[in-house]
Amino acid sequence: QVQLVESGGGLVQPGGSLRLSCAASGSFFSINAMRWYRQAPGKEREFVAEAISGGDINYGDSVKGRFTISRDNAKNTVYLQMNSLKPEDTANYYCNANLVLLSNMGVVRNYWGKGTLVTVSS
């Protein structure tokens, strides 16, 4: 069983910064990719950023240039540094990961965290 736990959400003023964290725990062999998604009330879940094993990084168009994703492989943790925050960034931010499990190393499974709320308001 694998768990992803997000932290770091909160209330911040427009133009401010927050750093989100997502820690993976459980029985797994490796993490192939870690991602951040977000979902605002009444809207679809939106891709934010992705860090793939091997160094490839991708960002959604709405956050490119303002957000930075990074990984600490020793801690099985992914971070999302959010700068120049805007009110439209307000959303529940979810961690997502593709992992190779110890119990079945031939299969890559996808997991979701429960989310952390980011509110950008003056």
N, C-alpha and C positions, 0 to 999 in steps of 0.2 A: 504494500500500500504506500502511495506517495501523497505528500501534502505540499501545497504551495501556499505560503502565508505572506500577504502584503502588509506593509506598514509605511508610515510617513505622511499619510493624507492629513488634511486639515483646512483651515480657513486662511487665505492669503489675499492681500490687496493686489489689484491690477499692477503689473510691472514687477511683482515680486517673484520669489523663487521657492521651490520645494524640491526635495529629493525623496523619491519613493524607493523602497526596497522590497524584494521578493526572495524569500529563502525556501529552497527545496529540501525536503527531508523524507526519509524512507529508504526502502531497498531498491536501488537502481544502480545500473552499471555506468551509465554516462548520460549527459544531457546534450542532445543534438542541437537544440535551439531553445532560446528563451525570448518571450515576446511580452509586450504591453498592449492592451486594448483598453478602450474606454467607452462608456455608455452614459449619455445624458438622459434625463427624464423625457420620455416620449420619443426617443430617437433610437436608431439602430446602433448596435455595437460597432465601433470604428477601430481600425488598425492604427496603432500609434508608432511602434518601433519593434525591431527584431534584431537579435544578435545570434548568428549562426556559428556553430563550431567551425573553426578554420579562419574566422575573422570577418566574415561578411556581415555588414550592417545595413539595414534598410529603415527608412522613416516614412510615415505618412506625410502627404503634402502639407497638411494643415499645421504640422509641428516642426517641419524641417528647418534647421537653422536656429531653433529655440530650445529643443529638447536634445538630450544626449543619453544614449543607452550604453551601459558598460556591464561587464561580468567579472566576478571574482570566483574563479573556478574552484579555488581551495575552500571557499565557504559555500559553494553551490548557491550563489546569490547573484541576482541581477538588479541593477539600479536604473532609475530613470531620473536624471537631473533635468528639472523643468525651470527654465528662465523666461523672463519677459512674459509672464502669464497674463492671459486675457480672460474676461468673463466667459467667453465661449469655450474655454478649456474646462469649465466646471463639469464634472462627470464623476462617475464611479470608475476607478481605474483597476483593471484586472490583469493579473499575471497569468501567462500561459506558457507551457513548456512541452517539448517533445523529449521523452526519455526512453532509454533502453533498460528494461527491467532485468534484474538478476534472475527472476523466476522464468523468464522467457526472452532470452537475448536476441532471438530472431524477429521480434516484433517491437516496433516503436509505437508507444502510446502517448496520447495527448492528455494533458491535465490542466485544470483551471483553478485559480485561487478564488476566494470569496469576495475580493475587492476591497479597496480603500477609497473613501470619498475625498475628493478635492473640490473645494469651493473657492472661486475667485470672485471677490466682491469688495467694493469700497464701503 
